[in-house]
Amino acid sequence: MRLEGALLLLSGLAVILYSWKRYHLMLTIAERLGEQATCPGCKAYAKFRIESSGPSPLPDGGDPALEDHGGGIWLRARCRQCGDQWMLK
Ligand SMILES: [Zn+2]
């Protein structure tokens, strides 16, 4: 019974650590995407719309894309001001 309690506690901690790591990575990704929100053509900040994106940022199960600091995530943006297109990744 005591051992089971310890195991439960340990697995709880593991889940918390995993969630925190995931959350932190998502923040890192969001931050990096934010840094790329400036149009290369006219330097307008965040004046774009997303044309397409892929692959799914959070696939079920293991997420190697997220582990790779969002290397698998991309967004294609088009500037609303000058029509320039660029990739956010
Ligand atoms: Zn532009």
PDB file of the backbone (N, CA, C, O) and the ligand in Angstrom, with CONECT records:
HET     ZN  A 101       1
ATOM      1  N   MET A   1       0.841  -1.204   0.000  1.00  0.00           N
ATOM      2  CA  MET A   1       0.000   0.000   0.000  1.00  0.00           C
ATOM      3  C   MET A   1       0.868   1.242   0.000  1.00  0.00           C
ATOM      4  O   MET A   1       0.615   2.201  -0.729  1.00  0.00           O
ATOM      5  N   ARG A   2       1.901   1.204   0.838  1.00  0.00           N
ATOM      6  CA  ARG A   2       2.805   2.347   0.915  1.00  0.00           C
ATOM      7  C   ARG A   2       3.574   2.519  -0.402  1.00  0.00           C
ATOM      8  O   ARG A   2       3.811   3.632  -0.870  1.00  0.00           O
ATOM      9  N   LEU A   3       3.954   1.364  -0.983  1.00  0.00           N
ATOM     10  CA  LEU A   3       4.685   1.371  -2.249  1.00  0.00           C
ATOM     11  C   LEU A   3       3.793   1.921  -3.367  1.00  0.00           C
ATOM     12  O   LEU A   3       4.235   2.689  -4.221  1.00  0.00           O
ATOM     13  N   GLU A   4       2.526   1.503  -3.332  1.00  0.00           N
ATOM     14  CA  GLU A   4       1.595   1.975  -4.355  1.00  0.00           C
ATOM     15  C   GLU A   4       1.433   3.479  -4.292  1.00  0.00           C
ATOM     16  O   GLU A   4       1.369   4.167  -5.310  1.00  0.00           O
ATOM     17  N   GLY A   5       1.370   3.968  -3.063  1.00  0.00           N
ATOM     18  CA  GLY A   5       1.235   5.417  -2.880  1.00  0.00           C
ATOM     19  C   GLY A   5       2.431   6.147  -3.448  1.00  0.00           C
ATOM     20  O   GLY A   5       2.285   7.186  -4.093  1.00  0.00           O
ATOM     21  N   ALA A   6       3.619   5.605  -3.209  1.00  0.00           N
ATOM     22  CA  ALA A   6       4.845   6.229  -3.714  1.00  0.00           C
ATOM     23  C   ALA A   6       4.863   6.212  -5.231  1.00  0.00           C
ATOM     24  O   ALA A   6       5.256   7.186  -5.873  1.00  0.00           O
ATOM     25  N   LEU A   7       4.427   5.080  -5.800  1.00  0.00           N
ATOM     26  CA  LEU A   7       4.398   4.968  -7.262  1.00  0.00           C
ATOM     27  C   LEU A   7       3.421   5.975  -7.865  1.00  0.00           C
ATOM     28  O   LEU A   7       3.686   6.596  -8.894  1.00  0.00           O
ATOM     29  N   LEU A   8       2.286   6.112  -7.188  1.00  0.00           N
ATOM     30  CA  LEU A   8       1.261   7.047  -7.659  1.00  0.00           C
ATOM     31  C   LEU A   8       1.809   8.474  -7.633  1.00  0.00           C
ATOM     32  O   LEU A   8       1.611   9.257  -8.562  1.00  0.00           O
ATOM     33  N   LEU A   9       2.494   8.777  -6.552  1.00  0.00           N
ATOM     34  CA  LEU A   9       3.086  10.102  -6.395  1.00  0.00           C
ATOM     35  C   LEU A   9       4.119  10.351  -7.495  1.00  0.00           C
ATOM     36  O   LEU A   9       4.171  11.423  -8.097  1.00  0.00           O
ATOM     37  N   LEU A  10       4.933   9.329  -7.737  1.00  0.00           N
ATOM     38  CA  LEU A  10       5.971   9.452  -8.764  1.00  0.00           C
ATOM     39  C   LEU A  10       5.369   9.667 -10.149  1.00  0.00           C
ATOM     40  O   LEU A  10       5.832  10.510 -10.918  1.00  0.00           O
ATOM     41  N   SER A  11       4.329   8.891 -10.454  1.00  0.00           N
ATOM     42  CA  SER A  11       3.743   9.048 -11.783  1.00  0.00           C
ATOM     43  C   SER A  11       3.038  10.398 -11.898  1.00  0.00           C
ATOM     44  O   SER A  11       2.996  10.999 -12.971  1.00  0.00           O
ATOM     45  N   GLY A  12       2.490  10.862 -10.786  1.00  0.00           N
ATOM     46  CA  GLY A  12       1.893  12.193 -10.777  1.00  0.00           C
ATOM     47  C   GLY A  12       2.931  13.257 -11.083  1.00  0.00           C
ATOM     48  O   GLY A  12       2.687  14.173 -11.868  1.00  0.00           O
ATOM     49  N   LEU A  13       4.089  13.126 -10.455  1.00  0.00           N
ATOM     50  CA  LEU A  13       5.183  14.061 -10.688  1.00  0.00           C
ATOM     51  C   LEU A  13       5.651  14.013 -12.146  1.00  0.00           C
ATOM     52  O   LEU A  13       5.960  15.034 -12.760  1.00  0.00           O
ATOM     53  N   ALA A  14       5.688  12.781 -12.673  1.00  0.00           N
ATOM     54  CA  ALA A  14       6.121  12.620 -14.065  1.00  0.00           C
ATOM     55  C   ALA A  14       5.173  13.364 -15.001  1.00  0.00           C
ATOM     56  O   ALA A  14       5.607  14.036 -15.937  1.00  0.00           O
ATOM     57  N   VAL A  15       3.877  13.236 -14.737  1.00  0.00           N
ATOM     58  CA  VAL A  15       2.874  13.909 -15.567  1.00  0.00           C
ATOM     59  C   VAL A  15       3.035  15.428 -15.477  1.00  0.00           C
ATOM     60  O   VAL A  15       2.961  16.136 -16.481  1.00  0.00           O
ATOM     61  N   ILE A  16       3.254  15.908 -14.264  1.00  0.00           N
ATOM     62  CA  ILE A  16       3.429  17.352 -14.064  1.00  0.00           C
ATOM     63  C   ILE A  16       4.663  17.857 -14.823  1.00  0.00           C
ATOM     64  O   ILE A  16       4.622  18.885 -15.499  1.00  0.00           O
ATOM     65  N   LEU A  17       5.755  17.105 -14.690  1.00  0.00           N
ATOM     66  CA  LEU A  17       6.988  17.492 -15.388  1.00  0.00           C
ATOM     67  C   LEU A  17       6.782  17.508 -16.897  1.00  0.00           C
ATOM     68  O   LEU A  17       7.224  18.421 -17.595  1.00  0.00           O
ATOM     69  N   TYR A  18       6.095  16.467 -17.386  1.00  0.00           N
ATOM     70  CA  TYR A  18       5.847  16.353 -18.814  1.00  0.00           C
ATOM     71  C   TYR A  18       4.996  17.528 -19.305  1.00  0.00           C
ATOM     72  O   TYR A  18       5.284  18.118 -20.347  1.00  0.00           O
ATOM     73  N   SER A  19       3.951  17.859 -18.548  1.00  0.00           N
ATOM     74  CA  SER A  19       3.066  18.959 -18.926  1.00  0.00           C
ATOM     75  C   SER A  19       3.826  20.281 -18.925  1.00  0.00           C
ATOM     76  O   SER A  19       3.658  21.115 -19.814  1.00  0.00           O
ATOM     77  N   TRP A  20       4.656  20.449 -17.918  1.00  0.00           N
ATOM     78  CA  TRP A  20       5.396  21.697 -17.812  1.00  0.00           C
ATOM     79  C   TRP A  20       6.343  21.858 -18.990  1.00  0.00           C
ATOM     80  O   TRP A  20       6.462  22.933 -19.578  1.00  0.00           O
ATOM     81  N   LYS A  21       7.019  20.750 -19.320  1.00  0.00           N
ATOM     82  CA  LYS A  21       7.965  20.778 -20.424  1.00  0.00           C
ATOM     83  C   LYS A  21       7.243  21.117 -21.733  1.00  0.00           C
ATOM     84  O   LYS A  21       7.724  21.905 -22.548  1.00  0.00           O
ATOM     85  N   ARG A  22       6.095  20.506 -21.899  1.00  0.00           N
ATOM     86  CA  ARG A  22       5.294  20.727 -23.091  1.00  0.00           C
ATOM     87  C   ARG A  22       4.822  22.177 -23.164  1.00  0.00           C
ATOM     88  O   ARG A  22       4.875  22.817 -24.214  1.00  0.00           O
ATOM     89  N   TYR A  23       4.365  22.667 -22.036  1.00  0.00           N
ATOM     90  CA  TYR A  23       3.889  24.050 -21.955  1.00  0.00           C
ATOM     91  C   TYR A  23       5.015  25.022 -22.284  1.00  0.00           C
ATOM     92  O   TYR A  23       4.838  25.991 -23.023  1.00  0.00           O
ATOM     93  N   HIS A  24       6.176  24.729 -21.710  1.00  0.00           N
ATOM     94  CA  HIS A  24       7.335  25.579 -21.945  1.00  0.00           C
ATOM     95  C   HIS A  24       7.725  25.588 -23.422  1.00  0.00           C
ATOM     96  O   HIS A  24       8.052  26.637 -23.977  1.00  0.00           O
ATOM     97  N   LEU A  25       7.688  24.417 -24.053  1.00  0.00           N
ATOM     98  CA  LEU A  25       8.019  24.327 -25.468  1.00  0.00           C
ATOM     99  C   LEU A  25       7.018  25.102 -26.309  1.00  0.00           C
ATOM    100  O   LEU A  25       7.381  25.746 -27.293  1.00  0.00           O
ATOM    101  N   MET A  26       5.752  25.033 -25.910  1.00  0.00           N
ATOM    102  CA  MET A  26       4.731  25.751 -26.653  1.00  0.00           C
ATOM    103  C   MET A  26       4.952  27.255 -26.552  1.00  0.00           C
ATOM    104  O   MET A  26       4.759  27.989 -27.521  1.00  0.00           O
ATOM    105  N   LEU A  27       5.355  27.700 -25.378  1.00  0.00           N
ATOM    106  CA  LEU A  27       5.671  29.119 -25.198  1.00  0.00           C
ATOM    107  C   LEU A  27       6.834  29.519 -26.092  1.00  0.00           C
ATOM    108  O   LEU A  27       6.821  30.578 -26.721  1.00  0.00           O
ATOM    109  N   THR A  28       7.839  28.653 -26.135  1.00  0.00           N
ATOM    110  CA  THR A  28       9.007  28.913 -26.980  1.00  0.00           C
ATOM    111  C   THR A  28       8.598  29.046 -28.437  1.00  0.00           C
ATOM    112  O   THR A  28       9.062  29.933 -29.153  1.00  0.00           O
ATOM    113  N   ILE A  29       7.727  28.152 -28.857  1.00  0.00           N
ATOM    114  CA  ILE A  29       7.256  28.173 -30.244  1.00  0.00           C
ATOM    115  C   ILE A  29       6.463  29.444 -30.523  1.00  0.00           C
ATOM    116  O   ILE A  29       6.655  30.100 -31.548  1.00  0.00           O
ATOM    117  N   ALA A  30       5.573  29.779 -29.597  1.00  0.00           N
ATOM    118  CA  ALA A  30       4.741  30.972 -29.766  1.00  0.00           C
ATOM    119  C   ALA A  30       5.609  32.227 -29.848  1.00  0.00           C
ATOM    120  O   ALA A  30       5.360  33.137 -30.640  1.00  0.00           O
ATOM    121  N   GLU A  31       6.631  32.238 -29.001  1.00  0.00           N
ATOM    122  CA  GLU A  31       7.540  33.372 -28.979  1.00  0.00           C
ATOM    123  C   GLU A  31       8.261  33.509 -30.318  1.00  0.00           C
ATOM    124  O   GLU A  31       8.402  34.603 -30.866  1.00  0.00           O
ATOM    125  N   ARG A  32       8.713  32.360 -30.825  1.00  0.00           N
ATOM    126  CA  ARG A  32       9.450  32.384 -32.080  1.00  0.00           C
ATOM    127  C   ARG A  32       8.548  32.783 -33.240  1.00  0.00           C
ATOM    128  O   ARG A  32       8.970  33.499 -34.148  1.00  0.00           O
ATOM    129  N   LEU A  33       7.315  32.319 -33.203  1.00  0.00           N
ATOM    130  CA  LEU A  33       6.380  32.706 -34.255  1.00  0.00           C
ATOM    131  C   LEU A  33       6.125  34.202 -34.194  1.00  0.00           C
ATOM    132  O   LEU A  33       6.015  34.868 -35.223  1.00  0.00           O
ATOM    133  N   GLY A  34       6.031  34.725 -32.969  1.00  0.00           N
ATOM    134  CA  GLY A  34       5.803  36.151 -32.784  1.00  0.00           C
ATOM    135  C   GLY A  34       6.938  36.981 -33.362  1.00  0.00           C
ATOM    136  O   GLY A  34       6.723  38.064 -33.906  1.00  0.00           O
ATOM    137  N   GLU A  35       8.152  36.452 -33.234  1.00  0.00           N
ATOM    138  CA  GLU A  35       9.305  37.169 -33.771  1.00  0.00           C
ATOM    139  C   GLU A  35       9.288  37.212 -35.292  1.00  0.00           C
ATOM    140  O   GLU A  35       9.929  38.060 -35.913  1.00  0.00           O
ATOM    141  N   GLN A  36       8.542  36.281 -35.881  1.00  0.00           N
ATOM    142  CA  GLN A  36       8.512  36.221 -37.340  1.00  0.00           C
ATOM    143  C   GLN A  36       7.257  36.873 -37.901  1.00  0.00           C
ATOM    144  O   GLN A  36       6.915  36.679 -39.068  1.00  0.00           O
ATOM    145  N   ALA A  37       6.571  37.649 -37.061  1.00  0.00           N
ATOM    146  CA  ALA A  37       5.307  38.240 -37.472  1.00  0.00           C
ATOM    147  C   ALA A  37       5.487  39.544 -38.242  1.00  0.00           C
ATOM    148  O   ALA A  37       4.513  40.244 -38.517  1.00  0.00           O
ATOM    149  N   THR A  38       6.710  39.865 -38.583  1.00  0.00           N
ATOM    150  CA  THR A  38       6.956  41.090 -39.336  1.00  0.00           C
ATOM    151  C   THR A  38       7.099  40.758 -40.817  1.00  0.00           C
ATOM    152  O   THR A  38       7.829  39.841 -41.192  1.00  0.00           O
ATOM    153  N   CYS A  39       6.396  41.511 -41.648  1.00  0.00           N
ATOM    154  CA  CYS A  39       6.441  41.287 -43.092  1.00  0.00           C
ATOM    155  C   CYS A  39       7.830  41.614 -43.634  1.00  0.00           C
ATOM    156  O   CYS A  39       8.360  42.691 -43.360  1.00  0.00           O
ATOM    157  N   PRO A  40       8.430  40.696 -44.402  1.00  0.00           N
ATOM    158  CA  PRO A  40       9.754  40.970 -44.972  1.00  0.00           C
ATOM    159  C   PRO A  40       9.699  42.037 -46.068  1.00  0.00           C
ATOM    160  O   PRO A  40      10.710  42.653 -46.405  1.00  0.00           O
ATOM    161  N   GLY A  41       8.496  42.242 -46.617  1.00  0.00           N
ATOM    162  CA  GLY A  41       8.371  43.204 -47.702  1.00  0.00           C
ATOM    163  C   GLY A  41       8.246  44.636 -47.223  1.00  0.00           C
ATOM    164  O   GLY A  41       8.962  45.516 -47.699  1.00  0.00           O
ATOM    165  N   CYS A  42       7.330  44.880 -46.273  1.00  0.00           N
ATOM    166  CA  CYS A  42       7.055  46.269 -45.882  1.00  0.00           C
ATOM    167  C   CYS A  42       7.226  46.503 -44.387  1.00  0.00           C
ATOM    168  O   CYS A  42       6.943  47.593 -43.890  1.00  0.00           O
ATOM    169  N   LYS A  43       7.697  45.467 -43.660  1.00  0.00           N
ATOM    170  CA  LYS A  43       7.978  45.568 -42.228  1.00  0.00           C
ATOM    171  C   LYS A  43       6.739  45.821 -41.358  1.00  0.00           C
ATOM    172  O   LYS A  43       6.867  46.219 -40.200  1.00  0.00           O
ATOM    173  N   ALA A  44       5.560  45.595 -41.903  1.00  0.00           N
ATOM    174  CA  ALA A  44       4.341  45.737 -41.100  1.00  0.00           C
ATOM    175  C   ALA A  44       4.304  44.619 -40.075  1.00  0.00           C
ATOM    176  O   ALA A  44       4.553  43.460 -40.407  1.00  0.00           O
ATOM    177  N   TYR A  45       3.997  44.958 -38.838  1.00  0.00           N
ATOM    178  CA  TYR A  45       3.981  43.947 -37.790  1.00  0.00           C
ATOM    179  C   TYR A  45       2.598  43.329 -37.626  1.00  0.00           C
ATOM    180  O   TYR A  45       1.603  44.029 -37.438  1.00  0.00           O
ATOM    181  N   ALA A  46       2.560  42.009 -37.701  1.00  0.00           N
ATOM    182  CA  ALA A  46       1.342  41.228 -37.462  1.00  0.00           C
ATOM    183  C   ALA A  46       0.178  41.636 -38.355  1.00  0.00           C
ATOM    184  O   ALA A  46      -0.981  41.456 -37.980  1.00  0.00           O
ATOM    185  N   LYS A  47       0.471  42.183 -39.532  1.00  0.00           N
ATOM    186  CA  LYS A  47      -0.599  42.534 -40.462  1.00  0.00           C
ATOM    187  C   LYS A  47      -0.663  41.479 -41.560  1.00  0.00           C
ATOM    188  O   LYS A  47      -0.506  41.772 -42.745  1.00  0.00           O
ATOM    189  N   PHE A  48      -0.901  40.234 -41.124  1.00  0.00           N
ATOM    190  CA  PHE A  48      -0.956  39.165 -42.108  1.00  0.00           C
ATOM    191  C   PHE A  48      -2.137  38.266 -41.814  1.00  0.00           C
ATOM    192  O   PHE A  48      -2.716  38.306 -40.728  1.00  0.00           O
ATOM    193  N   ARG A  49      -2.479  37.465 -42.785  1.00  0.00           N
ATOM    194  CA  ARG A  49      -3.430  36.402 -42.511  1.00  0.00           C
ATOM    195  C   ARG A  49      -2.796  35.095 -42.923  1.00  0.00           C
ATOM    196  O   ARG A  49      -1.969  35.028 -43.832  1.00  0.00           O
ATOM    197  N   ILE A  50      -3.218  34.048 -42.211  1.00  0.00           N
ATOM    198  CA  ILE A  50      -2.632  32.735 -42.449  1.00  0.00           C
ATOM    199  C   ILE A  50      -3.306  32.099 -43.666  1.00  0.00           C
ATOM    200  O   ILE A  50      -4.523  31.915 -43.697  1.00  0.00           O
ATOM    201  N   GLU A  51      -2.499  31.773 -44.650  1.00  0.00           N
ATOM    202  CA  GLU A  51      -3.006  31.147 -45.859  1.00  0.00           C
ATOM    203  C   GLU A  51      -3.174  29.648 -45.654  1.00  0.00           C
ATOM    204  O   GLU A  51      -4.198  29.069 -46.015  1.00  0.00           O
ATOM    205  N   SER A  52      -2.155  29.030 -45.070  1.00  0.00           N
ATOM    206  CA  SER A  52      -2.222  27.596 -44.795  1.00  0.00           C
ATOM    207  C   SER A  52      -1.223  27.247 -43.716  1.00  0.00           C
ATOM    208  O   SER A  52      -0.339  28.040 -43.390  1.00  0.00           O
ATOM    209  N   SER A  53      -1.367  26.061 -43.167  1.00  0.00           N
ATOM    210  CA  SER A  53      -0.466  25.644 -42.105  1.00  0.00           C
ATOM    211  C   SER A  53      -0.367  24.133 -42.060  1.00  0.00           C
ATOM    212  O   SER A  53      -1.181  23.420 -42.647  1.00  0.00           O
ATOM    213  N   GLY A  54       0.643  23.662 -41.355  1.00  0.00           N
ATOM    214  CA  GLY A  54       0.759  22.224 -41.217  1.00  0.00           C
ATOM    215  C   GLY A  54       2.081  21.855 -40.578  1.00  0.00           C
ATOM    216  O   GLY A  54       2.913  22.748 -40.421  1.00  0.00           O
ATOM    217  N   PRO A  55       2.336  20.657 -40.209  1.00  0.00           N
ATOM    218  CA  PRO A  55       1.266  19.692 -39.916  1.00  0.00           C
ATOM    219  C   PRO A  55       0.625  20.047 -38.588  1.00  0.00           C
ATOM    220  O   PRO A  55       0.934  21.090 -38.013  1.00  0.00           O
ATOM    221  N   SER A  56      -0.239  19.219 -38.105  1.00  0.00           N
ATOM    222  CA  SER A  56      -0.901  19.485 -36.837  1.00  0.00           C
ATOM    223  C   SER A  56       0.136  19.711 -35.738  1.00  0.00           C
ATOM    224  O   SER A  56       1.014  18.871 -35.540  1.00  0.00           O
ATOM    225  N   PRO A  57       0.046  20.846 -35.012  1.00  0.00           N
ATOM    226  CA  PRO A  57       1.044  21.151 -33.982  1.00  0.00           C
ATOM    227  C   PRO A  57       1.094  20.138 -32.845  1.00  0.00           C
ATOM    228  O   PRO A  57       2.157  19.901 -32.272  1.00  0.00           O
ATOM    229  N   LEU A  58      -0.025  19.552 -32.521  1.00  0.00           N
ATOM    230  CA  LEU A  58      -0.047  18.629 -31.395  1.00  0.00           C
ATOM    231  C   LEU A  58      -0.659  17.284 -31.788  1.00  0.00           C
ATOM    232  O   LEU A  58      -1.804  16.991 -31.446  1.00  0.00           O
ATOM    233  N   PRO A  59       0.104  16.482 -32.498  1.00  0.00           N
ATOM    234  CA  PRO A  59      -0.412  15.154 -32.839  1.00  0.00           C
ATOM    235  C   PRO A  59      -0.578  14.311 -31.580  1.00  0.00           C
ATOM    236  O   PRO A  59       0.140  14.506 -30.599  1.00  0.00           O
ATOM    237  N   ASP A  60      -1.488  13.412 -31.606  1.00  0.00           N
ATOM    238  CA  ASP A  60      -1.700  12.545 -30.438  1.00  0.00           C
ATOM    239  C   ASP A  60      -0.479  11.686 -30.182  1.00  0.00           C
ATOM    240  O   ASP A  60       0.282  11.358 -31.092  1.00  0.00           O
ATOM    241  N   GLY A  61      -0.314  11.330 -28.914  1.00  0.00           N
ATOM    242  CA  GLY A  61       0.816  10.491 -28.546  1.00  0.00           C
ATOM    243  C   GLY A  61       2.088  11.298 -28.469  1.00  0.00           C
ATOM    244  O   GLY A  61       2.072  12.471 -28.097  1.00  0.00           O
ATOM    245  N   GLY A  62       3.186  10.670 -28.818  1.00  0.00           N
ATOM    246  CA  GLY A  62       4.475  11.350 -28.771  1.00  0.00           C
ATOM    247  C   GLY A  62       4.489  12.485 -29.783  1.00  0.00           C
ATOM    248  O   GLY A  62       3.901  12.370 -30.859  1.00  0.00           O
ATOM    249  N   ASP A  63       5.150  13.565 -29.447  1.00  0.00           N
ATOM    250  CA  ASP A  63       5.185  14.681 -30.380  1.00  0.00           C
ATOM    251  C   ASP A  63       6.622  15.090 -30.675  1.00  0.00           C
ATOM    252  O   ASP A  63       7.133  16.043 -30.088  1.00  0.00           O
ATOM    253  N   PRO A  64       7.270  14.373 -31.581  1.00  0.00           N
ATOM    254  CA  PRO A  64       8.649  14.703 -31.960  1.00  0.00           C
ATOM    255  C   PRO A  64       8.746  16.112 -32.530  1.00  0.00           C
ATOM    256  O   PRO A  64       9.779  16.767 -32.393  1.00  0.00           O
ATOM    257  N   ALA A  65       7.680  16.580 -33.167  1.00  0.00           N
ATOM    258  CA  ALA A  65       7.705  17.929 -33.746  1.00  0.00           C
ATOM    259  C   ALA A  65       7.876  18.964 -32.647  1.00  0.00           C
ATOM    260  O   ALA A  65       8.636  19.923 -32.782  1.00  0.00           O
ATOM    261  N   LEU A  66       7.141  18.744 -31.543  1.00  0.00           N
ATOM    262  CA  LEU A  66       7.201  19.679 -30.427  1.00  0.00           C
ATOM    263  C   LEU A  66       8.559  19.566 -29.731  1.00  0.00           C
ATOM    264  O   LEU A  66       9.140  20.566 -29.310  1.00  0.00           O
ATOM    265  N   GLU A  67       9.043  18.348 -29.622  1.00  0.00           N
ATOM    266  CA  GLU A  67      10.350  18.134 -28.999  1.00  0.00           C
ATOM    267  C   GLU A  67      11.442  18.842 -29.794  1.00  0.00           C
ATOM    268  O   GLU A  67      12.442  19.298 -29.240  1.00  0.00           O
ATOM    269  N   ASP A  68      11.234  18.921 -31.072  1.00  0.00           N
ATOM    270  CA  ASP A  68      12.204  19.544 -31.961  1.00  0.00           C
ATOM    271  C   ASP A  68      11.976  21.051 -32.012  1.00  0.00           C
ATOM    272  O   ASP A  68      12.309  21.703 -33.002  1.00  0.00           O
ATOM    273  N   HIS A  69      11.421  21.586 -30.966  1.00  0.00           N
ATOM    274  CA  HIS A  69      11.127  23.011 -30.838  1.00  0.00           C
ATOM    275  C   HIS A  69      10.276  23.540 -31.987  1.00  0.00           C
ATOM    276  O   HIS A  69      10.522  24.612 -32.539  1.00  0.00           O
ATOM    277  N   GLY A  70       9.266  22.740 -32.321  1.00  0.00           N
ATOM    278  CA  GLY A  70       8.322  23.206 -33.329  1.00  0.00           C
ATOM    279  C   GLY A  70       8.860  23.139 -34.736  1.00  0.00           C
ATOM    280  O   GLY A  70       8.325  23.780 -35.640  1.00  0.00           O
ATOM    281  N   GLY A  71       9.917  22.366 -34.932  1.00  0.00           N
ATOM    282  CA  GLY A  71      10.500  22.273 -36.258  1.00  0.00           C
ATOM    283  C   GLY A  71       9.526  21.787 -37.323  1.00  0.00           C
ATOM    284  O   GLY A  71       9.686  22.083 -38.507  1.00  0.00           O
ATOM    285  N   GLY A  72       8.517  21.039 -36.891  1.00  0.00           N
ATOM    286  CA  GLY A  72       7.586  20.496 -37.867  1.00  0.00           C
ATOM    287  C   GLY A  72       6.382  21.393 -38.116  1.00  0.00           C
ATOM    288  O   GLY A  72       5.531  21.094 -38.954  1.00  0.00           O
ATOM    289  N   ILE A  73       6.322  22.487 -37.383  1.00  0.00           N
ATOM    290  CA  ILE A  73       5.156  23.365 -37.517  1.00  0.00           C
ATOM    291  C   ILE A  73       5.470  24.510 -38.467  1.00  0.00           C
ATOM    292  O   ILE A  73       6.527  25.134 -38.372  1.00  0.00           O
ATOM    293  N   TRP A  74       4.566  24.778 -39.365  1.00  0.00           N
ATOM    294  CA  TRP A  74       4.773  25.914 -40.251  1.00  0.00           C
ATOM    295  C   TRP A  74       3.449  26.606 -40.562  1.00  0.00           C
ATOM    296  O   TRP A  74       2.380  25.996 -40.551  1.00  0.00           O
ATOM    297  N   LEU A  75       3.560  27.863 -40.830  1.00  0.00           N
ATOM    298  CA  LEU A  75       2.400  28.648 -41.223  1.00  0.00           C
ATOM    299  C   LEU A  75       2.791  29.478 -42.442  1.00  0.00           C
ATOM    300  O   LEU A  75       3.897  30.017 -42.501  1.00  0.00           O
ATOM    301  N   ARG A  76       1.907  29.579 -43.393  1.00  0.00           N
ATOM    302  CA  ARG A  76       2.191  30.451 -44.518  1.00  0.00           C
ATOM    303  C   ARG A  76       1.350  31.723 -44.369  1.00  0.00           C
ATOM    304  O   ARG A  76       0.120  31.690 -44.328  1.00  0.00           O
ATOM    305  N   ALA A  77       2.060  32.820 -44.292  1.00  0.00           N
ATOM    306  CA  ALA A  77       1.383  34.093 -44.063  1.00  0.00           C
ATOM    307  C   ALA A  77       1.414  34.948 -45.318  1.00  0.00           C
ATOM    308  O   ALA A  77       2.354  34.883 -46.111  1.00  0.00           O
ATOM    309  N   ARG A  78       0.368  35.751 -45.485  1.00  0.00           N
ATOM    310  CA  ARG A  78       0.351  36.726 -46.571  1.00  0.00           C
ATOM    311  C   ARG A  78       0.055  38.096 -45.975  1.00  0.00           C
ATOM    312  O   ARG A  78      -0.908  38.272 -45.228  1.00  0.00           O
ATOM    313  N   CYS A  79       0.892  39.052 -46.317  1.00  0.00           N
ATOM    314  CA  CYS A  79       0.758  40.404 -45.771  1.00  0.00           C
ATOM    315  C   CYS A  79      -0.520  41.057 -46.287  1.00  0.00           C
ATOM    316  O   CYS A  79      -0.841  40.979 -47.473  1.00  0.00           O
ATOM    317  N   ARG A  80      -1.226  41.689 -45.388  1.00  0.00           N
ATOM    318  CA  ARG A  80      -2.464  42.370 -45.786  1.00  0.00           C
ATOM    319  C   ARG A  80      -2.164  43.738 -46.376  1.00  0.00           C
ATOM    320  O   ARG A  80      -3.029  44.379 -46.974  1.00  0.00           O
ATOM    321  N   GLN A  81      -0.928  44.171 -46.199  1.00  0.00           N
ATOM    322  CA  GLN A  81      -0.565  45.498 -46.662  1.00  0.00           C
ATOM    323  C   GLN A  81       0.021  45.460 -48.075  1.00  0.00           C
ATOM    324  O   GLN A  81      -0.412  46.207 -48.952  1.00  0.00           O
ATOM    325  N   CYS A  82       1.016  44.580 -48.290  1.00  0.00           N
ATOM    326  CA  CYS A  82       1.691  44.568 -49.591  1.00  0.00           C
ATOM    327  C   CYS A  82       1.521  43.255 -50.343  1.00  0.00           C
ATOM    328  O   CYS A  82       1.975  43.131 -51.481  1.00  0.00           O
ATOM    329  N   GLY A  83       0.873  42.274 -49.719  1.00  0.00           N
ATOM    330  CA  GLY A  83       0.614  41.013 -50.410  1.00  0.00           C
ATOM    331  C   GLY A  83       1.797  40.060 -50.448  1.00  0.00           C
ATOM    332  O   GLY A  83       1.718  39.003 -51.073  1.00  0.00           O
ATOM    333  N   ASP A  84       2.870  40.410 -49.801  1.00  0.00           N
ATOM    334  CA  ASP A  84       4.036  39.541 -49.743  1.00  0.00           C
ATOM    335  C   ASP A  84       3.694  38.258 -48.986  1.00  0.00           C
ATOM    336  O   ASP A  84       2.848  38.263 -48.092  1.00  0.00           O
ATOM    337  N   GLN A  85       4.351  37.170 -49.347  1.00  0.00           N
ATOM    338  CA  GLN A  85       4.121  35.903 -48.644  1.00  0.00           C
ATOM    339  C   GLN A  85       5.398  35.421 -48.009  1.00  0.00           C
ATOM    340  O   GLN A  85       6.483  35.551 -48.576  1.00  0.00           O
ATOM    341  N   TRP A  86       5.257  34.860 -46.823  1.00  0.00           N
ATOM    342  CA  TRP A  86       6.426  34.264 -46.194  1.00  0.00           C
ATOM    343  C   TRP A  86       6.003  33.157 -45.256  1.00  0.00           C
ATOM    344  O   TRP A  86       4.826  32.995 -44.934  1.00  0.00           O
ATOM    345  N   MET A  87       7.003  32.395 -44.825  1.00  0.00           N
ATOM    346  CA  MET A  87       6.729  31.263 -43.957  1.00  0.00           C
ATOM    347  C   MET A  87       7.090  31.576 -42.522  1.00  0.00           C
ATOM    348  O   MET A  87       8.124  32.182 -42.242  1.00  0.00           O
ATOM    349  N   LEU A  88       6.224  31.155 -41.615  1.00  0.00           N
ATOM    350  CA  LEU A  88       6.532  31.213 -40.191  1.00  0.00           C
ATOM    351  C   LEU A  88       6.799  29.794 -39.746  1.00  0.00           C
ATOM    352  O   LEU A  88       5.958  28.912 -39.919  1.00  0.00           O
ATOM    353  N   LYS A  89       7.956  29.576 -39.179  1.00  0.00           N
ATOM    354  CA  LYS A  89       8.226  28.209 -38.722  1.00  0.00           C
ATOM    355  C   LYS A  89       9.218  28.180 -37.581  1.00  0.00           C
ATOM    356  O   LYS A  89       9.553  27.105 -37.082  1.00  0.00           O
TER     357      LYS A  89
HETATM  358 ZN    ZN A 101       3.972  43.635 -46.302  1.00  0.00          ZN2+
END
